C-alpha cells in the first residue's frame, strides 16, 4: 500500500468535511503519522529478514530494498504536507483532469 494514498485520502476527507485546507493537512498528517510509520516499520522488518538468508543475492535484495524505502518514507511524511500547505486550494483543483475522462463518471464495479 502506498502511504501517500493513505495520507492524502484522509486529508481530502477532512477537507471535504470542513473546507479548511490548512486544518485538514495539520490534523490528518499528525493523526496518521504513527499508522504510516508503523506500516513502514512492518515492511522494513519483513524486508530485513531477507538479510538473514544464507543466499547472498537474497541478502542484497533485503538490504537494497529497505534502505532507499526508509529514506523515501521519511521525506514523504515531511514533504507531502509541506507541499500541500504551499499549494493551498490548488491541491483540490480537478478541472485539469476532467478532459481525461470526458463526461463519464468513475464508479466501482458492481458485484
C-alpha positions in Angstrom: 0.0 0.0 0.0 1.3 3.4 -0.9 1.5 5.6 2.2 0.8 8.7 0.2 -2.6 7.4 -1.0 -3.5 6.6 2.6 -2.4 10.0 3.9 -4.0 12.0 1.0 -7.3 10.2 1.2 -7.6 11.1 4.9 -6.6 14.7 4.2 -9.2 15.0 1.4 -12.0 13.6 3.6 -11.2 16.1 6.3 -11.0 18.9 3.7 -14.4 18.0 2.2 -16.0 17.9 5.7 -14.5 21.3 6.9 -13.4 23.2 3.8 -10.3 24.3 5.6 -7.1 23.2 3.7 -4.6 24.1 6.5 -6.6 22.4 9.3 -7.1 19.3 7.1 -3.4 18.9 6.4 -2.3 19.6 10.0 -4.9 17.3 11.7 -4.7 14.3 9.4 -1.0 14.4 8.8 -0.3 14.4 12.5 -3.1 11.9 13.3 -2.0 9.3 10.8 1.8 9.7 11.1 2.0 6.9 13.6 0.0 4.5 11.4 2.1 5.2 8.4 5.3 4.9 10.4 4.1 1.6 11.8 3.2 0.2 8.4 6.6 1.3 7.1 8.4 -0.4 10.1 6.4 -3.7 9.5 7.5 -3.6 5.8 11.1 -3.0 7.0 11.1 -5.9 9.3 9.8 -8.2 6.6 12.3 -7.0 4.0 15.2 -7.0 6.5 14.5 -10.7 7.3 15.8 -11.4 3.8 19.2 -10.2 5.1 19.3 -13.2 7.4 19.3 -15.6 4.4 22.3 -17.7 3.6 21.9 -16.8 -0.1 24.0 -13.7 -1.0 21.5 -12.4 -3.6 18.6 -12.6 -1.1 20.7 -10.7 1.5 21.4 -8.0 -1.1 17.8 -7.8 -2.0 16.8 -7.3 1.6 19.2 -4.5 2.4 19.0 -2.9 -1.0 15.2 -2.7 -0.8 15.0 -1.5 2.8 17.5 1.4 2.8 16.0 3.5 0.0 12.5 2.9 1.2 13.2 4.3 4.7 14.7 7.5 3.3 11.8 8.0 0.9 9.2 7.4 3.6 10.7 10.0 5.9 10.9 12.5 3.1 7.2 11.8 2.2 6.0 12.3 5.7 7.6 15.8 5.7 7.4 17.0 2.1 3.9 16.0 1.2 2.2 18.0 3.9 4.6 20.9 3.4 3.9 21.0 -0.4 0.1 20.8 0.3 0.4 23.7 2.7 2.2 25.8 0.0 -0.3 24.9 -2.8 -3.3 25.8 -0.7 -6.6 25.4 -2.6 -4.7 24.3 -5.7 -4.5 20.8 -4.0 -8.1 20.2 -4.9 -8.1 21.6 -8.4 -9.8 18.9 -10.6 -10.6 20.9 -13.7 -7.4 19.9 -15.4 -8.2 16.2 -15.1 -11.8 16.3 -16.4 -10.7 16.2 -20.0 -9.1 12.9 -19.5 -12.3 11.1 -18.5 -14.7 13.1 -20.6 -18.3 13.2 -19.4 -18.3 9.7 -17.9 -18.1 9.1 -14.2 -15.8 6.6 -12.5 -17.8 4.1 -10.5 -16.8 0.9 -8.7 -17.6 -2.3 -10.4 -20.9 -3.9 -9.4 -20.7 -7.4 -7.9 
